[in-house]
């Protein structure tokens, strides 16, 4: 549970970075500074790149939880058949 909570906080932090990068990108587009637009666009892309492993880990954890509950259900059904 502790690792899942840590993962959730990290993902939330990166989501805030994404929101910040979007506002920064909008401000630089409004000002028309091409170098700042490029920098903020790269920062936004980097935020998404850093989020990929967190999202993948969350999906793997949920699949493992589903697999273990299905395995438990199967074991319970087999136990019931033996009795």
Helices and strands as residue ranges (DSSP letters): H 2-31, H 34-82
